[in-house]
Amino acid sequence: MAACRPSLWISVLLLLTVVASRCEARTLRQKRSLALKHVKTWPNGVVPYIIKTASANSSESEDAFSEVDRLLIRKAMDTIEQETCVKFKQIEEGSNKKKSPYVEISGRNDKHCYATLGMITEGKNEIILNSLCRTVGQILHELAHTLGLLHEIMRPDRNDYIVLHEENIAKHYKQEFDVQPALYTHLWDRTFDFQSITLYDPFSFTMSSKPVWEPRKHLKNTPLFPLREKDLSFEDTAAINRLYNCAVNCTQRKRKCNLNAFLTARCRCETAESYAYRRCRDDRAYRGFCSNAIEKNKCYDNATVAIPFCRKTCGRCFRAGIFGKSSPPMKRCVDLEPRQCPRLIKEGYCYFDAWTKIHCQQSCGLCPPPDVAKRQTYSLDAREYLLAYQTGECYNRFDDLKCMIFAESGHCEKNPSFMTSYCALSCGNCRKENSLDLSYLHIAQTGCRNLIDDERCNALAREHKCRGITLKQCMLSCGVCRDGSPRPTTSRQPTTTPAAKVRRQCKDKSTMCPWLVEHGHCLTKPEQMEQLCPLSCKFCLEDCVDLDPAHICADVKKRGYCIYDPSHASRCAKSCGLCKTQQPDASSSKRGEDIGDNEGTKSEVIEKVDEPCTETDASKYSPAKVEESTLKKKMHRK
């Protein structure tokens, strides 16, 4: 079987789901730290821009913007244009002969995402969006810097609103929290905006999964969404309108707005409540897409597109008072690839393949309990997670399954900025006494067995193909268990199950039972042997249950392990028909002794035992035949 490349796939998945942008660049730090009063704005609010196209021969081609990336860039620009007087005008590459100021949006593979602050007098102003930063929230963040806005946390009065924990900030990001002197800033009497597109949540840039800042007062209903999920806030909009004097043409109709409102370019007084009411809705052009967003889990599995276009449905709205309140939908545990999942599960991919675990979560038995599902739904709002942290709880903010997969792939070390913030539990940053139980994510694989047909595995082993996926699917035939310890590859002999608790009245009915047990009749003829030799076959269990999940025991039974492998038969005693909850009574046992005494010859007993049987026919346990095919794994990955 052709082995897929799980590490590469997981890295790609991480790029699509993780936003770990850090707005820093040594060459631009001084420009980024310019005070708002001194920033140069774009003339008439018009921002010429180009989206750089990577050359096919360039090493940057892998970071070229896709159609979805361009859609998200345009969505962010449309948001600003709808709420302010700023306009973004696309120009062609190479058309700017006069070297007039323009913005170049590049997908350069830099370590961080960043933008120049305001307008540089001549030539190119850069916005760098690497693969981690291509969400509407992150793009809005960089566009806000391009228009002249600073990070909210740099406000001179920030210590009146938050407590900064410098000891928790990763050392490379401490400059991002420098307070700007009041002399160089202009706030227009704005209050601290906890929903600002320029404010990272309390767990961004953390070095230890502890918050880098906490609000001094309870935020009540104010959410702290991750940057990638944020919308342009009311205060962001007010700042841009005032910075670009958008109400300049309202002189004839100008009216004085109260302190909690600002005058828009349409000469209307906008309040936070009216803004929240208008903004909390699904995009009209995407109503069809949003209509089944909950059913299809789009708010989670396709969040990059679903959240900015379906804000009301996905519960990611700016909030003010009673307006903008829209609860996020519960994530449904479903198979994302229902056509492919049955084949993948049949071939054992749930045990070792990350792609299968995520795309066939329901069929693999990896659905979270209801309380965990609820926690995962609300903990992406850092306000909820912060409250839990303050009470001593510690868990993953992100999806438990994905956190586990990322952690197993080494991303706690490769991408600590995201993992320490979103996957604290999976990265081992929680104290044991505060940790939640993630045992529901572990699929028990007892013993050493083949996950696919034995004949296929034996053939592959004989052909010396025990490598890659085959090694994981054919552990028994290849002589290697999951833990790496060698196992013998000799044929397995039928055996009875291990000793179990037996009721006192459970007795054999024949003296031939030891011989019958030795020759495997407890496994090949369980119903007849239950009546004849219940004690020797150890059918008299007090509790007859399958210790492994139902789908595993069904697989064990189907592949014949009930007969050939006692370790699996004992784990799936009920499915294998090796024990019954109904026990023979004392009188029948006594009669059995008489029967056994009167039928003392071996031939008579064998004749009785070998009567035709139906439900326990041994052929049902033989390994299933499969069609001749290659073992190459074919997946259509979107």
C-alpha positions in Angstrom: 0.0 0.0 0.0 1.3 3.4 -0.9 2.0 5.3 2.3 0.5 8.7 2.6 2.5 11.5 4.2 0.7 12.2 7.6 3.2 14.7 8.8 2.8 16.8 5.6 -1.0 16.5 5.7 -1.1 17.5 9.4 1.1 20.5 8.6 -1.3 21.6 5.8 -4.2 21.1 8.2 -2.5 23.2 10.8 -1.9 26.0 8.2 -5.6 26.0 7.3 -7.0 26.0 10.9 -4.3 27.8 12.9 -3.7 31.5 12.8 -0.5 32.3 14.7 0.4 35.6 13.1 2.8 37.9 15.0 2.7 41.4 13.9 6.4 42.0 14.1 9.3 42.7 11.7 12.5 44.2 12.8 12.7 46.3 9.7 9.2 47.7 10.3 9.0 47.9 14.0 9.8 51.6 14.1 7.2 52.3 11.5 4.7 50.2 13.4 5.4 52.1 16.6 4.6 55.5 15.1 2.0 57.4 17.1 -1.4 57.9 15.6 -1.1 61.7 15.6 1.9 61.5 13.2 0.7 58.8 10.9 0.3 59.7 7.3 -3.1 58.9 5.9 -4.0 57.9 2.3 -5.1 60.9 0.2 -8.9 61.2 -0.1 -9.1 57.8 1.6 -8.2 55.9 -1.6 -5.8 53.0 -1.2 -4.3 51.7 -4.5 -3.2 48.1 -4.1 -1.9 45.1 -6.0 -2.1 41.4 -5.0 1.3 40.1 -5.9 1.3 37.1 -8.2 4.2 34.7 -7.4 6.2 33.6 -10.4 5.9 30.0 -11.4 9.7 29.7 -11.2 9.9 31.5 -7.9 10.4 29.7 -4.6 7.4 31.7 -3.3 5.0 30.0 -5.7 3.8 27.7 -2.9 2.5 30.8 -1.1 0.5 32.2 -4.1 -2.9 33.4 -3.2 -5.7 31.0 -4.1 -9.2 32.0 -5.3 -10.5 31.6 -1.7 -7.6 33.8 -0.4 -8.5 36.6 -2.9 -12.2 36.3 -1.9 -11.3 36.8 1.8 -9.0 39.7 1.0 -11.8 41.4 -1.0 -14.3 40.6 1.8 -12.1 42.4 4.4 -11.8 45.4 2.1 -15.6 45.4 1.4 -16.2 45.5 5.2 -14.1 48.6 5.6 -15.6 50.3 2.5 -19.2 49.6 3.8 -18.5 51.2 7.2 -16.2 54.1 6.2 -15.3 56.4 3.4 -12.1 54.5 2.6 -11.9 52.9 -0.8 -9.5 50.2 -2.1 -8.6 50.5 -5.7 -6.8 47.6 -7.4 -4.1 48.4 -9.9 -2.1 46.2 -12.3 1.4 45.1 -11.4 3.9 47.3 -13.2 1.4 50.0 -14.0 2.6 52.4 -11.3 5.3 54.2 -13.4 5.3 57.4 -11.2 6.2 55.5 -8.1 3.2 56.9 -6.2 2.2 55.2 -3.0 0.5 51.9 -3.2 0.0 48.7 -1.1 1.5 45.4 -2.2 -0.2 42.4 -0.7 2.2 39.6 -0.8 2.1 35.9 0.2 5.8 35.9 0.9 6.8 33.0 3.2 7.9 35.2 6.1 7.8 33.9 9.6 5.3 36.6 10.6 2.4 38.6 9.1 2.7 42.4 9.2 1.9 45.7 7.5 3.5 49.1 7.4 1.7 51.7 9.6 -0.1 54.3 7.5 1.2 55.5 4.1 4.8 55.8 3.1 5.3 58.8 1.0 6.7 57.1 -2.1 6.5 53.6 -3.5 5.5 50.3 -2.0 3.7 49.8 1.3 3.7 46.1 2.3 1.2 43.8 3.7 2.6 40.3 4.2 0.1 37.5 4.6 1.8 34.1 4.9 -0.2 30.9 4.8 -1.2 31.3 8.5 -2.8 34.7 8.2 -5.3 34.3 5.4 -8.5 34.8 7.3 -10.8 37.9 7.2 -10.0 38.8 10.8 -6.3 38.7 10.3 -6.6 40.6 6.9 -8.8 43.3 8.6 -6.1 43.6 11.3 -3.3 44.3 8.8 -5.5 46.6 6.8 -6.3 48.6 9.9 -2.5 49.1 10.4 -2.2 50.2 6.8 -4.9 52.8 7.5 -3.1 54.0 10.6 -4.5 52.2 13.6 -2.2 50.9 16.4 -2.7 47.9 18.6 -5.3 48.6 21.2 -3.0 47.2 23.9 -0.5 50.1 23.2 -3.0 52.7 24.5 -1.5 55.0 27.1 -4.4 54.3 29.5 -4.5 50.5 29.0 -3.5 49.8 32.6 -6.8 51.3 33.7 -8.6 48.5 31.9 -6.3 45.5 32.0 -3.6 43.8 34.1 -0.6 42.8 32.0 1.4 39.7 32.9 4.8 40.4 31.4 6.2 37.1 32.8 3.8 35.2 30.6 4.7 36.9 27.3 7.0 35.1 24.9 10.2 37.1 24.8 10.1 37.8 21.1 6.7 39.6 21.4 7.2 41.9 24.4 7.7 45.0 22.2 4.1 44.5 21.0 2.9 45.5 24.4 4.8 48.7 24.8 2.6 51.6 25.9 2.6 54.7 23.6 2.9 58.1 25.3 -0.3 60.1 25.5 1.5 63.0 23.8 1.7 61.0 20.6 -1.7 59.3 20.4 -5.2 60.4 19.6 -8.0 58.5 21.1 -11.0 60.8 20.4 -12.4 59.9 23.9 -12.7 56.3 22.9 -13.0 53.7 25.7 -10.8 50.7 25.7 -12.2 48.3 23.0 -12.1 44.7 24.0 -13.6 43.7 20.7 -11.2 45.7 18.5 -9.7 44.1 15.4 -6.3 45.3 16.7 -6.5 43.5 20.0 -5.3 40.0 20.4 -7.0 37.8 22.9 -5.5 37.2 26.4 -3.8 33.9 25.5 -2.1 35.1 22.3 1.7 35.3 22.5 1.7 33.3 25.7 4.8 31.2 26.6 3.1 29.0 29.2 -0.6 28.7 28.3 -1.3 31.4 31.0 -2.9 34.7 30.0 -0.7 37.6 29.0 -3.4 40.0 30.2 -6.6 40.0 32.1 -9.4 42.6 32.3 -9.7 44.5 35.5 -13.5 44.3 35.5 -15.8 41.5 34.5 -16.6 41.7 30.8 -20.2 40.5 31.2 -21.4 39.7 27.7 -18.4 41.2 25.8 -16.8 38.3 23.8 -13.1 37.8 23.3 -13.1 36.0 20.0 -9.8 34.8 18.4 -8.5 37.4 15.9 -9.2 35.2 12.9 -13.0 35.2 13.8 -13.4 38.9 14.7 -15.4 41.5 12.8 -14.5 45.2 12.5 -15.7 46.6 15.8 -17.7 49.8 16.4 -14.7 51.6 17.9 -12.5 50.5 15.0 -15.1 51.9 12.5 -15.4 55.2 14.5 -11.6 55.6 14.6 -11.2 55.1 10.8 -14.1 57.5 10.1 -12.6 60.2 12.3 -9.0 59.6 11.1 -10.1 60.1 7.5 -12.6 62.8 8.3 -15.4 60.8 6.6 -18.1 63.3 7.7 -16.5 66.2 5.9 -19.2 66.3 3.3 -22.0 66.5 5.9 -21.7 70.2 6.5 -25.1 71.0 5.2 -26.9 68.3 7.1 -24.4 67.9 9.9 -25.9 67.3 13.3 -24.3 66.9 16.7 -24.1 63.3 17.9 -24.0 62.3 21.5 -20.8 61.1 23.1 -21.6 57.5 22.5 -22.0 57.9 18.7 -20.1 59.2 15.7 -21.1 60.8 12.4 -20.8 58.4 9.5 -19.9 59.2 5.9 -23.7 59.0 5.2 -24.3 61.7 7.7 -25.9 59.5 10.3 -25.2 59.2 13.9 -24.1 55.6 14.6 -24.2 54.0 18.0 -22.7 50.8 19.1 -26.1 49.2 19.4 -27.2 50.2 15.9 -23.9 49.1 14.6 -24.2 45.7 16.3 -27.8 45.3 15.0 -26.8 46.0 11.4 -23.6 43.9 11.4 -25.1 40.7 12.9 -26.4 39.1 9.8 -25.5 36.6 7.1 -24.2 37.9 3.9 -27.1 38.2 1.4 -25.0 36.8 -1.5 -24.2 33.7 0.6 -27.6 32.9 2.1 -27.6 29.5 0.3 -24.2 28.7 1.7 -25.2 29.8 5.2 -28.6 28.0 5.2 -27.0 24.6 5.9 -23.9 25.8 7.7 -25.1 24.3 11.0 -26.1 21.0 9.5 -22.8 20.7 7.6 -20.6 22.0 10.5 -19.3 24.8 8.2 -18.8 27.1 11.2 -16.0 24.8 12.4 -14.8 22.7 9.5 -15.0 25.5 7.0 -14.7 28.4 9.4 -12.4 30.5 7.3 -15.2 31.2 4.8 -18.3 30.5 7.0 -17.6 32.9 9.8 -17.2 36.1 7.8 -20.1 35.3 5.5 -22.4 33.7 8.0 -21.8 35.7 11.2 -25.2 35.4 12.7 -25.5 31.7 11.9 -22.0 31.0 13.3 -22.5 33.3 16.4 -19.5 35.5 15.7 -21.0 39.0 15.8 -19.9 42.2 17.4 -22.0 42.7 20.5 -23.4 45.8 22.2 -26.0 45.6 24.9 -28.8 43.2 23.7 -27.7 43.5 20.1 -25.4 41.1 18.3 -26.1 38.2 20.6 -26.0 35.1 18.6 -25.0 31.9 20.2 -22.5 29.6 18.3 -24.0 26.3 17.1 -23.0 23.1 18.7 -20.4 21.3 16.6 -22.0 18.1 15.3 -19.9 14.9 15.3 -20.3 13.6 11.8 -18.3 11.9 9.1 -17.0 14.5 6.6 -16.3 11.9 4.0 -19.2 9.4 4.4 -18.5 7.6 1.1 -14.9 6.9 2.0 -15.2 6.2 5.7 -16.6 2.6 5.5 -13.6 1.4 3.5 -11.0 3.3 5.6 -12.5 2.0 8.9 -12.6 -1.6 7.5 -8.9 -1.3 6.7 -8.0 0.0 10.2 -7.2 3.6 9.5 -9.0 4.8 12.6 -6.1 3.4 14.7 -3.2 5.3 13.1 -4.3 7.8 10.4 -4.9 11.4 11.4 -6.9 12.3 8.3 -9.3 9.4 8.9 -9.8 10.3 12.6 -10.8 13.8 11.6 -12.9 13.1 8.5 -14.5 9.9 9.9 -14.8 11.0 13.5 -18.2 9.5 14.1 -17.5 6.1 12.5 -14.2 5.9 14.4 -16.0 6.3 17.7 -14.2 9.6 18.5 -17.3 11.8 19.2 -17.0 13.9 22.4 -19.4 13.5 25.3 -22.1 16.2 25.4 -20.4 18.2 28.1 -17.1 18.2 26.2 -18.9 19.2 23.0 -20.5 22.1 24.8 -17.2 23.2 26.3 -15.5 23.1 22.9 -18.3 25.2 21.4 -17.9 28.0 23.9 -14.2 27.9 24.8 -13.0 29.5 21.5 -14.4 32.7 23.1 -11.4 33.5 25.3 -13.7 35.1 27.9 -15.2 31.8 28.7 -11.8 30.1 28.8 -10.4 32.9 30.9 -13.1 32.4 33.5 -12.4 28.7 33.6 -8.7 29.4 34.0 -9.4 31.8 36.9 -11.3 29.0 38.7 -8.4 26.6 38.2 -9.6 24.6 35.2 -7.3 23.8 32.3 -8.2 22.3 29.0 -7.9 22.7 25.2 -9.6 25.8 23.7 -9.4 24.2 20.3 -10.9 21.0 19.2 -9.6 18.1 21.4 -9.1 15.7 18.5 -7.2 18.2 16.4 -5.1 19.3 19.4 -4.2 15.7 20.1 -3.2 15.1 16.5 -1.1 18.3 16.3 0.6 17.4 19.6 1.4 13.9 18.5 3.0 15.4 15.3 5.3 17.6 17.4 3.6 21.0 16.9 3.8 21.9 20.6 7.5 22.5 19.8 7.2 23.5 16.1 4.4 26.0 16.6 4.3 27.0 20.3 2.6 30.3 19.7 -0.6 28.6 18.6 -0.4 25.4 20.6 0.3 27.0 24.0 -2.7 29.3 23.5 -5.2 26.8 22.1 -4.0 23.2 23.1 -2.7 23.6 26.6 -3.9 20.2 27.8 -2.6 18.3 24.8 0.8 20.0 25.1 1.0 19.0 28.8 0.8 22.5 30.1 -2.0 21.7 32.6 -1.5 20.3 36.1 -2.8 16.8 36.5 -5.3 17.8 39.2 -6.8 20.5 36.9 -6.8 18.4 33.7 -9.9 17.1 32.0 -10.2 13.5 30.8 -9.5 12.9 27.1 -9.8 9.2 27.3 -12.6 9.3 24.8 -10.0 10.0 22.1 -8.1 6.8 22.6 -9.2 3.8 20.6 -8.1 0.7 22.4 -6.2 -1.8 20.3 -5.5 -4.8 22.5 -3.1 -7.5 21.5 -1.3 -7.8 18.2 -3.5 -8.4 15.2 -3.9 -7.6 11.6 -6.3 -4.8 10.8 -7.0 -6.1 7.3 -7.6 -9.5 5.9 -5.0 -12.1 7.1 -4.4 -13.5 3.7 -3.5 -10.1 2.3 -1.2 -9.4 5.2 0.5 -12.8 5.0 1.0 -12.2 1.3 2.5 -8.8 1.8 4.7 -10.1 4.6 6.0 -12.9 2.3 6.8 -10.2 -0.3 8.8 -8.2 2.3 6.5 -5.2 2.1 6.2 -4.6 5.8 6.7 -0.9 5.7 4.7 2.3 5.8 0.9 1.8 6.1 1.3 -2.0 5.6 3.4 -2.3 8.8 0.6 -0.5 10.7 -2.2 -2.6 9.2 -0.4 -6.0 9.3 1.3 -6.0 12.7 0.7 -9.7 13.4 1.9 -10.9 9.9 4.8 -8.5 10.0 5.8 -9.7 13.5 5.7 -6.2 15.1 3.1 -4.9 17.6 2.1 -1.3 18.0 4.7 -0.9 20.8 7.4 -2.2 18.5 7.9 -5.5 20.3 8.3 -8.5 18.0 5.6 -11.2 18.0 5.9 -14.7 16.7 4.4 -15.2 13.2 3.5 -18.9 13.7 -0.1 -20.0 13.3 -2.4 -19.3 16.1 -4.0 -22.3 17.9 -7.6 -22.3 19.1 -7.8 -21.7 22.8 -10.4 -21.1 25.4 -10.8 -17.8 27.1 -8.9 -16.9 30.3 -10.2 -17.9 33.7 -13.3 -16.1 34.8 -15.6 -16.1 37.8 -17.9 -19.1 37.8 -21.1 -19.7 39.6 -21.1 -22.6 42.1 -24.0 -24.4 40.4 -22.2 -24.4 37.0 -21.1 -27.9 36.2 -20.1 -30.0 33.2 -22.4 -32.7 32.0 -19.8 -35.0 30.6 -16.5 -36.5 31.6 -15.3 -35.9 28.0 -15.3 -32.1 28.4 -11.5 -31.7 29.0 -10.9 -33.5 25.7 -13.4 -31.5 23.8 -12.0 -28.2 25.2 -8.5 -29.3 24.2 -9.7 -29.8 20.6 -11.3 -26.4 20.4 -15.0 -27.3 20.4 -15.8 -24.5 22.9 -15.0 -22.1 20.0 -16.3 -24.0 17.0 -19.5 -25.3 18.6 -20.3 -22.8 21.4 -24.1 -23.4 21.7 -23.7 -27.2 22.0 -20.8 -26.9 24.4 -22.7 -24.5 26.5 -25.1 -27.2 27.3 -22.6 -30.0 27.6 -19.4 -28.4 29.2 -20.2 -24.9 30.5 -17.7 -25.2 33.4 -14.8 -26.4 31.3 -15.5 -23.9 28.5 -15.9 -21.1 31.2 -19.2 -20.1 29.8 -20.6 -19.3 33.3 -19.4 -15.7 33.6 -21.2 -13.5 36.1 -20.9 -10.5 33.8 -20.8 -11.3 30.1 -19.8 -8.1 28.2 -17.5 -6.9 25.5 -14.6 -5.0 27.0 -13.8 -3.3 23.6 -16.2 -1.0 21.7 -18.9 -2.6 19.6 -17.3 -1.7 16.2 -14.0 -3.3 17.3 -15.6 -6.5 18.5 -17.7 -6.7 15.3 -14.5 -6.5 13.4 -12.8 -9.1 15.6 -15.7 -11.5 15.0 -15.8 -10.9 11.3 -12.1 -11.5 10.8 -12.1 -14.8 12.7 -10.1 -13.7 15.7 -12.8 -15.3 18.0 -11.3 -18.6 16.9 -7.7 -17.8 16.2 -6.7 -15.3 18.8 -7.7 -15.9 22.5 -6.6 -12.4 23.6 -9.2 -10.8 21.3 -11.8 -13.4 22.0 -11.6 -12.7 25.7 -11.9 -9.0 25.1 -15.1 -9.6 23.0 -16.6 -12.5 24.9 -20.2 -11.5 24.2 -19.7 -10.9 20.5 -17.7 -14.1 20.1 -20.5 -16.1 21.9 -18.1 -17.4 24.6 -20.3 -16.7 27.6 -23.9 -16.4 28.5 -25.7 -14.6 31.3 -28.2 -17.4 31.8 -26.6 -20.1 34.1 -27.6 -23.8 34.2 -29.5 -24.6 37.4 -28.3 -27.3 39.9 -30.8 -29.9 38.8 -29.7 -29.8 35.2 -26.1 -30.0 36.3 -26.9 -33.2 38.3 -28.7 -34.7 35.3 -25.7 -33.8 33.2 -23.4 -35.9 35.5 -25.7 -38.9 34.9 -25.7 -38.3 31.2 -21.9 -38.1 31.1 -21.6 -41.3 33.1 -24.0 -43.2 30.9 -22.3 -42.0 27.6 -18.8 -42.9 28.5 -17.5 -43.6 24.9 -15.6 -40.9 23.0 -17.3 -41.7 19.7 -20.8 -41.3 21.1 -20.0 -37.8 22.5 -18.3 -36.6 19.3 -21.3 -37.8 17.3 -23.6 -35.7 19.5 -21.4 -32.6 19.4 -20.9 -32.7 15.7 -24.6 -32.3 14.8 -25.3 -29.7 12.1 -25.4 -26.1 13.5 -26.5 -22.8 12.0 -25.8 -19.6 13.9 -22.5 -20.8 15.2 -21.2 -22.3 12.0 -17.4 -22.0 12.0 -17.4 -20.8 8.4 -18.9 -17.5 9.7 -15.6 -16.9 11.6 -13.3 -17.6 8.7 -11.3 -14.7 7.3 -13.3 -12.9 4.6 -12.2 -13.2 1.0 -11.3 -9.9 -0.7 -11.0 -9.0 -4.3 -7.5 -8.7 -5.8 -6.5 -5.0 -5.6 -3.6 -2.8 -4.8 -3.3 -1.5 -1.3 -2.9 2.1 -2.4 -5.0 4.5 -0.4 -7.1 6.7 -2.6 -8.4 9.8 -1.0 -10.0 12.8 -2.5 -8.9 15.5 -0.1 -10.4 18.9 -0.3 
